[in-house]
Amino acid sequence: ITRLVWSTILLGIQDLANQEGYAVLLGDTRFDRTREERYAQMLKERQADGLIFLAHQLGEGIAAIVRRHRDTVAPVVNVMGFRPQLGIPSIQIDNAAAGGAAMDHLYRMGHRRIGVITGGSPSFVTGERLRGARVRARMARAERDLLVEHGDFSVESGVVCGERLLAGSKPPTAIFCFNDEMAMGVLHTARHRKLRVPEDLSVVGVDDVHHARFWDPPLTTVAMPMRDMGEQAVRVLLGILNGGERPAERITLPHTLVVRSSTAPPGRW
């Protein structure tokens, strides 16, 4: 719940659900299976009409509910963690294309040696964004110059991974972070190392959290329609509860590259 991207998605969920006469019970499970099972039990006992979960895999209790609805549709919807084997509708962006768009922006500016800071693993989002980044690197014939560090989507991991990338003998001229919070950490590391952004180092994130435009410098990022994703999840869930048509397994919303002042052609490095 402390991650900025999730809080914005949750606002979309809550506002539309309230408009439709539903109350929202928020459960911050922190990937704890015991907590997840408690919410699954609430759905099983009809203490809740439906469930929207923001993760990449189903707990056993929720998976059992989905299996029991094999011939219909379980009242369960996912946001951001699409996997075909889940067997439920998922709301997301095209994460591979988003990763490719960020890298394309940097290559078109003339960067060749690019650092990438991924999110937590295993993660569908991480895997897809890295796949998109690698595909674009191959197109640029720059795979050998792609430097990958693994973060966990936190600001702190952006600081640590940024330090690893910039402390090398051949540091990158640009760093693509898989979310804005890790990009914030890289900006902190760059200032600590007396590097100017974007003159010495370009930085790109993903999400476009609401204050990214006010950072110093304002952050170039791949914007996700976070609030819309939450609202769309509610619409799909209400359609299931009302006995509408079977929803699509994968619902993909558009992303947008937002270019600001944290990227520029490579400088002295």
N, C-alpha and C positions, 0 to 999 in steps of 0.2 A: 504493500500500500504506500510505502514511502517513495517508490519510484515515480517520477513525474509523469511518465507515459501512462502508467496504470491509473493514476488518479484522474486523468482527463478522460480516459475511456469509461471509468466508473461514473463520472458526472453524466455522460451521455446515457448510460444505462439507467441511472437513478431518475433523471429528469423525465425521460420518456415513459418509464414504468409508472412513475407517479401520475403522469398525465392520463394513463390508461387505467388508473385505479388500483395499481398494485404497490405494495410496500416492498422495499428491497432490504434483505438481510445480508450484510456484508461479512464475509469470513476471510480473514487474512491467514491462510494456512501455513505460509512460509515453507512450502514443500514438505510439510510434516504429514505423513500418511495417516496418522491417528486423527488429526484434525480433519483431513479430507473425508475420512470414513464417517465422522460425525455428521457432516453435511449430507453425505450420501444417505445416511439413515433418516435424516429429516425428509428427504425427498421420497424415500421408500415408504415412510409412515404418513405421507401426505400432509406433513407440516409445512411443506412448501409445494407450490404448483409446478415449478420448473427450476432449472439450474443453468446459469451461465458461468463457465469456468475459464480462467485466463492462465492456461498452462499447456504443456506439450504432451501430456499423457494422462490417461484416466486412472484414478484409484480403483481398486478392485470393487468396492461397493458401487461406484457409478458405472463401471464396466458391466457389472451384473445387471443393472437396470437397463442399460442399452441392449444387452443380449435378450432380455425378456421382451423387448419391443421390436424384435427382429422383423416382424411382419408389418409393423406400423412405424411410428417414429417416436423415439424417446423424447421427453421434454427436456433435452439437454443440448446446449449450444456452446461452442468454443469460440474464443477470440484469440487470434495470433499464434495458435499452436497446431495448425492443420497437419494431420497425418491421415492418409487414406484408411488405414486400418482402424481408426477410431470409430468409423461408421456413423458419425454425427456431422451436422452442418458446422462449418467454421468460417468466421469472418476474418479477413486479413488483407494485406497488400501483397503484391507480387514481390517477395523479398529478394529473389534472385535478380529481377530487373532493377530493383532499388540499389542493390550493391553494384550492379553494372553501371547505373547512371552516375553514381558518385565517382567511380573510377574513370568513367568516360570524361567527366568534367575535368579531372586532374590531368589525364593524358592529353586532352585537347589544349590545355594550358602549357604543355611542354614538359610536364614531370615524367620521369622515368623510374626513379628509385622511390617507391612508395611503401610506406608502412601501413599495415592493417591491424587494428585491434578488434578482435572478435568478442562475442559475448559468452555467456555461460555455456558449458557443454555437459551432456548432450542437449541440444536445443534445435528445433526445426528452424527457427528464425536465424540462428547463427549459421547453420549448415547451408541454408539457401543464400544468405547474403555473401558468404564466403565463396560459394559456387559462382555466383554472379560476378564477384570481383576477379576470380581466377579466369573465367571465360574472357572478360574484357582485357586482362593482362595478356592472355594468349593472343588475342587479336592484335595487341600492340607489340607482340613479340618481346614482352618484358617480364616473363614469368620469373626469370632468375633474379630480377631486381625487386620482386615482391617479398617484403619482409613481414612475417605474420607473428603476432603475439596474442596470447589468449587472456582476455580479461573476464569480468563477470558482470558487466553492465553497470558497475558502480563507479563513482567519481574516483575513489581510491585506486581502483585497478587501472583507470586511465593514467593516473599519476605514475604508478609503478611501471606499466607497460611503455608509457611514453619515455620514461627514463632509460629503459632497456634499449629502445630503438635509437634514441638520440645519443647514447653513450658509446655506440659502436664506432669503428674506424671509418666506416662509410655510412653515415646516417642518412635517412631518407629526406627528401626535400618536401614531402607531403605525407600526412597521416590521415587515413580514413578510419573513423571509429564507428562501431556498429550501433551506437546511440549517442545522444547529445551529452549525457552525463559523463561518459568516458572522454568525450571531446573536451569537456570542461577541465577534466584532470590533465589532459595533454596541454591545454593552454597554461595551466598552472606550472607544469614542468618546463615549458618553453620559457616562461618568464624567469623561473628559477635559474635556468641555464643562460640567461641574458640573450635569448633568441627573440627576434622580432617576428610577429605574425601579422601579415603574411610574407614580409620581405625575405625572411630566412626560412620560414616553414609555413606551409599551407595546412589547414585543418578542416576536415569535413565530418559532420555527424549524421545521425538519422533520428527522426521524430519531429523536429521543430517544436520543442517545448515552448511554452508561452513566453519565457523571458530570454530565449536564445538570441533574439534580435537586439537585446540590450547589453549583451556581453561586450567585452573589450578585447578584440574587435567583435562585431556582430558575426554570428556563426553561419557559414554556409552549411546547409543540411538538406537531407531528403525528407520532406514533410509527409507525415501520415495523417489521414483524416481521423484523428483519434476519437473525437467526440462522435463523429458519424459511425465509427465502428461499433461503439457502445450502443447507439440507437438502433443500428441495423440488427445487432444481436437480439435486442428486445423485440423488434418486429418479427424476426424469424421465430423466436420462442412463442410469441403470441399466436402466430400462424399455426404452429404445432398444437397449442392448447385449444385453439378454436376449430381444429379439424380441417384446416385448409390443405392445399396441394402439398405434396412432399417437397420440402425445400431442397435446393441444390446442395451437394455435399461441400462445395467450395465456393464461397462468395468473395470475390476479389474487388476491393475498392481502389481507386487510383491514388498514386503517390505523385509528388511534385518536387523537382529539384529547385531549391530556393538558394540563389547565389547572393552571398553577402560579402563582407570585407575580410573574411578569414582565409580566402584563397586568392592566389595571384600566380603568374608565371614564376618558375624557379629563379632564385636569386644567386647569391655568391657560392652556394654549395653545389 
